[in-house]
Amino acid sequence: MIITTPSAVTINRILLQESVTTHSERVEAHAVDARINNEWKEIANATNIGYKRILRFPK
């Protein structure tokens, strides 16, 4: 999924959730990339998401 904003934003965390009550845990690993200085860079990664996972990273 790609999230696009109308203008540049600064973030330092992202919240991900799975529908564990209806589909159980399905994600085994994931990563978050950001376009920084016109280049895609991985800013966070982790294993399962479960009910809720908050990924924190530098601004």
Secondary structure, DSSP 8 states (H G I E B T S, - for coil): -----SS----SEEEE---HHHH------EEEEEEETTEEEEEEEES---S-EEEE---
